[in-house]
Amino acid sequence: MKNTIKFFMALTLMVIIGGGNVRATGFFNVWAKLNSSPTGAGIVYLERDNADDLISEESGQGTEEVSMKVTIGDNDDDLNATEDSKKRQVPLWLCVRPNSNRTVYLIDFVKVLRNDHAYSSTDFVKGSYNKNQSDGSFYKIEDGTIKLRVNVNTGRQDGHSETEISGTTNKQDRAYARDNGTWSASPDFQFYADMIEVYAYKDGHRPGDCGTIGTIESSIENLYNQEMGTEITITANPSPGCHFVKWVDKNGVETTSNSVTYNIGDNHYTAEFGINPFTMNSDGIATFSCPKAFRYDDDTDLMAYPAMVVDGKVKLLTGLKGVPNNHGAILIGTPNKTYNLPPTWYLGELDLFGWGEDNPQKFNRNQLKSTASGPVTADGTQYALGKRNDVVGFYRVKSGATIPQGKAYIVVTESAKDFIGFADDDVTNSIAAQIAERMSDEAVYNLQGQRVADDYRGLVIKNGKKFINQ
C-alpha cells in the first residue's frame, strides 16, 4: 500500500512539473473559403484581426475566389475548457470590393448561393445585418471595401486533429498541428458575397477607358446601406463633345431618356454614349479634341495629325486614323463631309506617334493643345487654325478672345508674328493624298477639295496629281 501511494505521488509530481516536456494539446485545422458572385462583380479578401496569433495559409487574395486555412486552438484554453465550451474560434473578416467599373449592390454575405436571390434568414452569415454598428465592430466600409466580421470554429467532436505534441512554444505546436493534423477534403466554411448589378457602362464607355465619354449620376450615393427594392433614379451625363445614346435594361428594352427610375433588384440598366459627329469645313482641314478617344478600325478618308513648330512653321507628324482623348489634332478629310467618330477604349498605334504624354519615348512631340474639357481664353500667346485671304494657317488669337471647346491650338511665347504657316507642302500634300484616294476621274479640284472649272487658274488637282493651271 505504501509503495502504491509513493507511485501515485511521484506520478502526480511529474505531471505538475511537466515531466518529459510532454503535454496534451488540442489544435484544430479550419478551412474557410469566400467567393464573389456573379463573375466580374468584384474581388474578395479574407483578413484576420491578429495575423501573428495564428498560423495560416492563404491563396487567391484579391481575386474572385479566396481561401484561407487556419490552425486554431490555445493550450491553456484547451486544457481548461469544459465539455460544453470546447469550441475553438477565430475571427475572420469577409471582405468584398465591388468592381469600380460596374455599379453593383451587395445583397449580403451568404452561406449558400441562390441564383434567384430568394434568400431565407438562415442563409445569411451571422452578423451580416449589423449595418448600424457605429463602431464598425461587425460591419464596416473602408475605401470601397465592405467588411463583415465572423467567427469560424470547430470542436473536438467534429473530427479535426487533436495531437499530442512536445514543442517549446505555442507557435511551434501550431506548426506541428498544421503539418501533421487532419484537414477536411472540402472547406469547413463556404461563404459567398452575392451581388446584383444596378447600372453599368457599355464596354469601352466606362470613365477612364481612354477618356470619359460620359458619367452616370445616381440618386443614392451609397448603395451598400440600402435594401432590396429601394427606389433609385440614374441619370446619364455626356461629356463635352459627346452625347447620350440610350439605356438598355436587363431584358434588352431600350430608352433614350437621360433618366430612368426603378427599384434595386427589379432591373438594371447599361448606358451607351457617343462622340458627336464631326462635319468637316469647306477647306478640308480643321483642329479637333475630345475627352474621349476615337479610332477607326476600317478604311476612312479622315486622317488625324499631331503637329509641332519647326523653324517657325507648323510641321505635321505621322497621320493616323484616330485621336487619343484630351489631345489636340489636325484633321484632314473631305470638305463638308460629316464623319461619325467611333469611341474606343484601346489606342493601339495612336499611342505610338506624337501623342503618349505618359511615355516620352514614344515620340512625344505633339504641340497642339486641347480644348476638350471646355473653351480657353487667350492671353496673346495662342495660335488657332484659320483662313485669311485664302491662306490656311495658324493665326494669333487676340488676348481675351475665346478658343471654342473641341478645338486645338498652338502656344508660341517668343514670337511677334501674327501668322504661322505650314511647313513646305505639308497641308497641300496631305489634302492632295486625301483627294487622290477618292477622285480618279478627269475632274479638276482646288486644294480645298472643291470641284472647279477646267479653266480655273492656280494650283489644282487632277487625277490625284498637283499642277499649276495657267
C-alpha positions as CSV (number, residue, x, y, z in Angstrom):
1,M,0.0,0.0,0.0
2,K,2.8,2.4,0.9
3,N,4.5,1.6,-2.4
4,T,1.3,2.3,-4.3
5,I,0.9,5.7,-2.6
6,K,4.5,6.6,-3.4
7,F,4.0,5.7,-7.0
8,F,0.9,8.0,-7.4
9,M,2.7,10.8,-5.6
10,A,5.6,10.5,-8.0
11,L,3.3,10.5,-11.0
12,T,1.4,13.5,-9.7
13,L,4.7,15.4,-9.2
14,M,5.8,14.5,-12.7
15,V,2.6,15.8,-14.2
16,I,2.8,19.0,-12.1
17,I,6.3,19.9,-13.2
18,G,5.6,18.8,-16.8
19,G,8.0,15.8,-16.7
20,G,9.4,14.9,-20.1
21,N,8.1,18.1,-21.6
22,V,5.1,16.2,-22.9
23,R,1.7,17.9,-22.8
24,A,-1.6,17.1,-24.4
25,T,-2.7,19.9,-26.6
26,G,-5.7,20.3,-29.0
27,F,-5.3,22.2,-32.2
28,F,-7.8,22.3,-35.0
29,N,-7.3,23.0,-38.7
30,V,-10.1,25.1,-40.2
31,W,-10.5,25.8,-43.9
32,A,-12.6,28.9,-44.9
33,K,-13.4,30.0,-48.5
34,L,-15.1,33.1,-49.9
35,N,-16.3,33.6,-53.5
36,S,-17.8,36.7,-55.2
37,S,-20.8,36.3,-57.4
38,P,-21.6,36.9,-60.3
39,T,-18.4,36.8,-62.3
40,G,-16.9,40.3,-62.8
41,A,-18.9,41.9,-60.0
42,G,-16.0,42.3,-57.6
43,I,-13.0,40.8,-55.8
44,V,-12.8,39.2,-52.3
45,Y,-10.3,39.0,-49.4
46,L,-10.1,37.2,-46.1
47,E,-8.5,39.1,-43.2
48,R,-7.7,38.4,-39.6
49,D,-7.6,40.7,-36.6
50,N,-4.2,39.4,-35.4
51,A,-2.2,37.8,-38.1
52,D,0.6,36.8,-35.8
53,D,-1.6,34.9,-33.4
54,L,-2.4,32.1,-35.9
55,I,-0.7,30.0,-38.4
56,S,-2.5,30.2,-41.8
57,E,-2.1,29.6,-45.5
58,E,-3.8,31.9,-48.0
59,S,-4.5,31.8,-51.7
60,G,-6.4,34.0,-54.1
61,Q,-6.4,37.2,-52.2
62,G,-7.8,40.0,-54.4
63,T,-9.4,37.6,-56.9
64,E,-13.0,36.3,-57.2
65,E,-12.2,33.2,-55.0
66,V,-10.1,33.4,-51.8
67,S,-9.2,30.5,-49.5
68,M,-7.6,30.5,-46.0
69,K,-6.5,27.6,-43.9
70,V,-6.1,28.4,-40.2
71,T,-4.8,26.3,-37.3
72,I,-6.7,27.4,-34.2
73,G,-6.8,26.5,-30.5
74,D,-4.9,27.6,-27.4
75,N,-3.0,25.3,-24.9
76,D,-4.5,26.8,-21.7
77,D,-8.0,27.2,-23.1
78,D,-8.0,23.7,-24.5
79,L,-6.9,22.1,-21.2
80,N,-9.3,24.2,-19.1
81,A,-12.3,24.1,-21.3
82,T,-15.4,22.4,-20.1
83,E,-17.1,19.8,-22.3
84,D,-19.8,22.3,-23.4
85,S,-17.4,25.1,-24.4
86,K,-14.8,23.2,-26.3
87,K,-15.1,25.4,-29.4
88,R,-12.0,27.0,-30.8
89,Q,-12.9,30.2,-32.6
90,V,-11.0,32.6,-34.8
91,P,-12.5,35.9,-36.1
92,L,-12.2,36.5,-39.8
93,W,-13.2,39.5,-41.9
94,L,-15.1,38.6,-45.0
95,C,-14.2,41.4,-47.5
96,V,-15.5,42.3,-50.9
97,R,-14.6,45.2,-53.2
98,P,-17.2,45.7,-55.9
99,N,-15.9,46.4,-59.4
100,S,-15.4,50.1,-59.7
101,N,-16.4,50.0,-63.4
102,R,-19.7,48.4,-62.6
103,T,-22.1,49.7,-60.0
104,V,-23.3,46.7,-58.1
105,Y,-25.3,46.2,-54.9
106,L,-24.2,43.7,-52.3
107,I,-27.1,41.6,-51.3
108,D,-25.1,40.2,-48.4
109,F,-22.7,37.6,-47.4
110,V,-24.4,34.3,-47.5
111,K,-23.7,30.6,-46.8
112,V,-25.5,29.3,-49.9
113,L,-25.8,30.9,-53.3
114,R,-29.2,31.2,-54.8
115,N,-29.5,32.4,-58.4
116,D,-32.9,33.9,-57.9
117,H,-31.6,35.8,-54.8
118,A,-34.6,34.4,-52.8
119,Y,-32.8,34.0,-49.5
120,S,-34.2,33.0,-46.2
121,S,-32.9,34.4,-42.9
122,T,-30.9,31.2,-42.2
123,D,-29.0,31.7,-45.5
124,F,-27.3,34.9,-44.3
125,V,-23.9,34.8,-42.5
126,K,-24.4,35.7,-38.8
127,G,-23.9,39.4,-38.2
128,S,-24.4,40.4,-41.8
129,Y,-27.2,42.8,-40.9
130,N,-25.3,44.7,-38.2
131,K,-25.0,47.6,-40.6
132,N,-25.9,50.2,-37.9
133,Q,-23.0,49.5,-35.6
134,S,-21.5,52.9,-35.1
135,D,-18.1,51.5,-34.1
136,G,-17.9,49.2,-37.0
137,S,-17.4,46.2,-34.8
138,F,-19.1,43.7,-37.1
139,Y,-19.8,45.6,-40.4
140,K,-17.9,48.4,-42.0
141,I,-16.9,50.0,-45.3
142,E,-13.2,51.0,-45.8
143,D,-12.1,52.6,-49.1
144,G,-14.8,51.0,-51.1
145,T,-14.3,47.6,-49.4
146,I,-17.2,46.1,-47.5
147,K,-16.2,44.0,-44.5
148,L,-18.1,41.7,-42.2
149,R,-16.5,40.1,-39.1
150,V,-17.5,36.4,-38.4
151,N,-16.2,33.6,-36.3
152,V,-15.1,30.3,-37.7
153,N,-14.9,27.5,-35.2
154,T,-14.7,23.8,-34.7
155,G,-14.9,21.4,-31.7
156,R,-13.1,18.2,-30.8
157,Q,-16.1,16.1,-31.8
158,D,-16.1,17.2,-35.5
159,G,-13.1,15.0,-36.5
160,H,-10.4,17.6,-36.8
161,S,-6.9,17.0,-35.4
162,E,-6.1,16.7,-31.7
163,T,-2.4,16.0,-31.4
164,E,-0.1,15.3,-28.5
165,I,2.9,17.4,-29.3
166,S,6.0,18.4,-27.4
167,G,7.1,21.8,-28.8
168,T,8.7,24.5,-26.8
169,T,6.4,27.3,-27.9
170,N,2.8,27.7,-28.8
171,K,3.8,28.7,-32.4
172,Q,5.8,25.5,-32.8
173,D,2.9,23.5,-31.6
174,R,0.6,25.1,-34.1
175,A,3.1,24.5,-36.9
176,Y,3.2,20.8,-35.9
177,A,-0.6,20.6,-35.9
178,R,-0.7,22.3,-39.3
179,D,1.8,19.9,-40.9
180,N,0.6,16.7,-39.2
181,G,-3.0,17.2,-38.3
182,T,-6.2,16.4,-40.3
183,W,-7.7,18.6,-42.9
184,S,-11.1,18.2,-44.3
185,A,-11.5,17.3,-48.0
186,S,-13.6,20.5,-48.7
187,P,-13.9,23.8,-47.0
188,D,-15.4,23.8,-43.5
189,F,-16.9,27.2,-44.2
190,Q,-18.0,28.3,-47.6
191,F,-19.1,31.9,-47.9
192,Y,-20.4,34.0,-50.8
193,A,-20.5,37.7,-51.5
194,D,-23.6,37.8,-53.7
195,M,-24.2,41.0,-55.7
196,I,-26.5,42.2,-58.3
197,E,-25.8,44.9,-60.9
198,V,-27.7,48.1,-60.6
199,Y,-26.3,50.0,-63.5
200,A,-23.3,49.9,-65.8
201,Y,-21.5,51.4,-68.7
202,K,-21.3,49.8,-72.1
203,D,-18.0,48.2,-72.7
204,G,-15.4,50.8,-73.7
205,H,-17.6,53.6,-72.3
206,R,-16.5,53.5,-68.7
207,P,-14.7,56.6,-67.3
208,G,-11.0,56.0,-67.7
209,D,-11.3,53.8,-70.7
210,C,-9.3,56.1,-72.9
211,G,-11.0,59.2,-71.6
212,T,-14.5,59.9,-70.3
213,I,-17.4,59.9,-72.8
214,G,-20.0,60.3,-70.1
215,T,-20.9,59.6,-66.4
216,I,-23.8,58.1,-64.6
217,E,-25.3,60.1,-61.6
218,S,-27.3,58.1,-59.0
219,S,-29.9,59.4,-56.6
220,I,-28.4,57.0,-54.0
221,E,-24.8,57.9,-53.0
222,N,-24.1,54.7,-51.1
223,L,-25.8,51.6,-52.3
224,Y,-24.3,49.4,-49.6
225,N,-26.6,50.9,-46.9
226,Q,-29.8,50.2,-48.9
227,E,-32.2,47.3,-49.0
228,M,-33.5,45.4,-52.0
229,G,-36.5,47.1,-53.6
230,T,-35.3,50.7,-52.8
231,E,-36.2,53.1,-55.5
232,I,-33.3,54.6,-57.4
233,T,-33.0,57.2,-60.2
234,I,-30.0,57.2,-62.5
235,T,-29.1,60.0,-65.0
236,A,-26.7,59.8,-67.9
237,N,-24.5,62.9,-68.3
238,P,-22.4,63.1,-71.5
239,S,-19.0,64.8,-71.6
240,P,-18.4,67.9,-73.7
241,G,-18.4,67.0,-77.4
242,C,-20.3,63.8,-76.6
243,H,-23.9,62.7,-76.4
244,F,-26.1,60.1,-74.6
245,V,-27.4,57.4,-76.9
246,K,-29.6,55.1,-74.8
247,W,-30.2,52.9,-71.8
248,V,-30.6,49.2,-72.3
249,D,-32.3,47.2,-69.4
250,K,-31.7,43.6,-68.4
251,N,-34.3,42.4,-70.9
252,G,-32.9,44.4,-73.8
253,V,-35.5,47.1,-73.7
254,E,-34.1,50.5,-74.8
255,T,-35.0,54.0,-73.7
256,T,-33.4,57.3,-74.9
257,S,-34.5,59.4,-71.9
258,N,-31.4,60.5,-69.9
259,S,-33.0,59.5,-66.6
260,V,-34.7,56.2,-65.5
261,T,-36.3,55.3,-62.2
262,Y,-36.7,51.7,-60.9
263,N,-36.3,49.5,-57.8
264,I,-33.0,47.9,-56.8
265,G,-33.1,44.2,-57.7
266,D,-36.0,44.6,-60.2
267,N,-33.9,45.8,-63.1
268,H,-30.6,47.1,-64.1
269,Y,-29.5,49.4,-66.9
270,T,-26.5,49.9,-69.2
271,A,-25.6,53.3,-70.6
272,E,-24.4,53.9,-74.1
273,F,-22.8,57.2,-75.1
274,G,-21.3,58.5,-78.4
275,I,-18.9,61.2,-79.7
276,N,-20.7,64.0,-81.5
277,P,-20.5,63.6,-85.3
278,F,-17.8,65.8,-86.9
279,T,-18.6,67.9,-90.0
280,M,-15.5,68.9,-92.0
281,N,-15.4,72.5,-93.1
282,S,-15.2,73.7,-96.7
283,D,-11.4,73.8,-96.6
284,G,-11.0,70.1,-95.7
285,I,-8.7,70.9,-92.7
286,A,-9.7,71.6,-89.1
287,T,-8.5,71.2,-85.5
288,F,-10.1,68.8,-83.1
289,S,-10.0,67.5,-79.5
290,C,-12.4,65.4,-77.3
291,P,-12.5,64.0,-73.8
292,K,-12.9,60.5,-75.3
293,A,-10.6,58.8,-77.8
294,F,-11.9,57.8,-81.2
295,R,-10.3,55.3,-83.6
296,Y,-11.2,53.8,-87.0
297,D,-10.6,50.1,-87.5
298,D,-11.7,50.2,-91.1
299,D,-10.9,52.4,-94.1
300,T,-11.7,56.1,-93.8
301,D,-10.6,59.2,-95.7
302,L,-10.3,61.1,-92.4
303,M,-6.8,61.4,-91.1
304,A,-5.6,62.9,-87.8
305,Y,-2.2,64.6,-87.4
306,P,-0.2,65.7,-84.4
307,A,1.9,68.7,-85.2
308,M,4.8,70.7,-83.9
309,V,6.5,74.0,-84.7
310,V,9.8,73.6,-86.6
311,D,11.8,76.6,-87.8
312,G,8.8,78.9,-87.4
313,K,6.5,76.6,-89.4
314,V,3.9,74.1,-88.4
315,K,5.1,70.6,-89.3
316,L,2.6,67.7,-89.5
317,L,3.7,64.4,-87.9
318,T,2.6,60.9,-88.8
319,G,-1.1,60.8,-89.8
320,L,-3.3,58.2,-88.1
321,K,-7.0,57.1,-88.1
322,G,-7.9,58.4,-84.7
323,V,-7.2,60.8,-81.9
324,P,-6.4,60.0,-78.2
325,N,-8.5,61.6,-75.5
326,N,-7.7,65.1,-74.4
327,H,-5.1,65.6,-77.2
328,G,-5.2,68.2,-79.9
329,A,-5.0,67.2,-83.5
330,I,-5.4,68.4,-87.1
331,L,-8.0,66.6,-89.1
332,I,-7.9,66.4,-92.9
333,G,-10.7,65.0,-94.8
334,T,-13.4,65.6,-97.4
335,P,-14.8,69.1,-97.4
336,N,-18.3,69.5,-95.9
337,K,-18.5,65.7,-95.1
338,T,-19.9,64.5,-91.8
339,Y,-18.0,61.8,-90.0
340,N,-19.2,59.5,-87.2
341,L,-16.3,59.1,-84.8
342,P,-16.2,55.6,-83.2
343,P,-15.2,55.8,-79.5
344,T,-12.5,53.4,-78.4
345,W,-11.0,52.0,-75.2
346,Y,-7.9,50.9,-77.0
347,L,-5.4,53.4,-78.5
348,G,-3.2,50.8,-80.3
349,E,-1.0,52.6,-82.8
350,L,-2.4,56.0,-81.8
351,D,-0.1,55.9,-78.8
352,L,3.0,55.5,-81.0
353,F,3.3,58.7,-82.9
354,G,3.2,62.2,-81.4
355,W,0.8,61.5,-78.5
356,G,1.7,59.4,-75.5
357,E,2.1,62.0,-72.7
358,D,2.9,59.3,-70.2
359,N,5.7,57.8,-72.3
360,P,8.1,60.4,-73.7
361,Q,10.0,57.7,-75.6
362,K,7.0,57.3,-77.9
363,F,7.7,60.4,-80.0
364,N,6.1,62.8,-77.6
365,R,6.3,65.8,-79.8
366,N,2.8,66.9,-80.4
367,Q,2.5,70.6,-79.6
368,L,-1.2,71.0,-80.3
369,K,-3.1,71.9,-77.1
370,S,-6.6,70.6,-76.4
371,T,-9.8,72.4,-75.5
372,A,-11.6,69.1,-74.9
373,S,-12.8,70.0,-71.5
374,G,-14.0,73.5,-72.4
375,P,-13.3,76.8,-74.0
376,V,-9.9,78.5,-73.4
377,T,-9.5,82.3,-73.0
378,A,-6.5,83.5,-75.0
379,D,-3.7,85.6,-73.4
380,G,-2.0,86.5,-76.7
381,T,0.3,83.5,-77.0
382,Q,-2.2,81.1,-78.6
383,Y,-2.5,80.5,-82.3
384,A,-5.6,78.9,-83.8
385,L,-6.2,77.4,-87.3
386,G,-7.8,79.8,-89.6
387,K,-8.0,81.1,-93.2
388,R,-7.4,84.6,-94.3
389,N,-7.1,85.8,-97.9
390,D,-7.3,82.1,-98.9
391,V,-4.3,81.3,-96.8
392,V,-4.8,78.5,-94.3
393,G,-2.5,78.5,-91.2
394,F,-2.3,79.4,-87.6
395,Y,-3.2,82.9,-86.6
396,R,-2.6,84.7,-83.3
397,V,-5.8,84.8,-81.1
398,K,-6.4,88.2,-79.5
399,S,-6.0,88.4,-75.8
400,G,-9.3,87.9,-74.1
401,A,-10.8,86.1,-77.1
402,T,-12.2,82.5,-76.7
403,I,-11.0,79.4,-78.4
404,P,-14.0,77.1,-78.6
405,Q,-14.4,73.7,-76.9
406,G,-13.4,70.8,-79.1
407,K,-10.6,72.6,-80.9
408,A,-6.8,72.7,-80.7
409,Y,-4.3,75.5,-80.7
410,I,-0.5,76.1,-80.5
411,V,1.2,78.2,-77.9
412,V,4.2,80.3,-79.0
413,T,5.6,82.6,-76.4
414,E,8.6,84.0,-78.2
415,S,7.1,85.2,-81.4
416,A,5.9,88.6,-82.6
417,K,4.3,87.1,-85.7
418,D,0.6,87.1,-86.2
419,F,0.7,84.1,-88.5
420,I,2.4,80.7,-88.5
421,G,2.2,78.8,-91.8
422,F,2.6,75.2,-92.5
423,A,5.9,73.7,-93.5
424,D,6.5,73.5,-97.2
425,D,3.8,71.5,-98.9
426,D,2.7,69.9,-95.6
427,V,-1.0,70.7,-96.0
428,T,-1.0,70.7,-99.8
429,N,0.5,67.2,-99.9
430,S,-1.9,65.8,-97.2
431,I,-5.0,67.2,-98.9
432,A,-3.8,66.0,-102.3
433,A,-3.3,62.5,-100.9
434,Q,-6.8,62.5,-99.4
435,I,-8.4,63.7,-102.6
436,A,-6.4,61.2,-104.7
437,E,-7.9,58.3,-102.8
438,R,-11.5,59.3,-103.8
439,M,-11.1,61.1,-107.1
440,S,-9.8,59.3,-110.2
441,D,-11.8,60.9,-112.9
442,E,-10.8,63.8,-115.2
443,A,-12.5,66.4,-112.9
444,V,-10.4,69.4,-111.6
445,Y,-10.3,70.3,-107.9
446,N,-8.7,73.1,-105.9
447,L,-6.7,72.4,-102.8
448,Q,-9.8,72.6,-100.7
449,G,-11.2,69.6,-102.5
450,Q,-13.9,71.7,-104.3
451,R,-14.6,70.9,-107.9
452,V,-13.7,73.8,-110.2
453,A,-14.0,74.6,-113.9
454,D,-11.4,73.3,-116.4
455,D,-10.2,76.9,-117.0
456,Y,-9.7,77.6,-113.2
457,R,-6.3,79.3,-112.7
458,G,-3.9,78.4,-110.0
459,L,-2.7,75.2,-108.2
460,V,-5.2,72.4,-108.9
461,I,-5.5,68.6,-108.5
462,K,-6.4,66.3,-111.4
463,N,-6.3,62.5,-111.2
464,G,-4.6,62.8,-107.8
465,K,-1.8,65.0,-109.1
466,K,-1.0,68.6,-108.4
467,F,-0.2,71.1,-111.2
468,I,-0.5,74.8,-112.0
469,N,-3.3,75.6,-114.4
470,Q,-2.4,78.8,-116.2
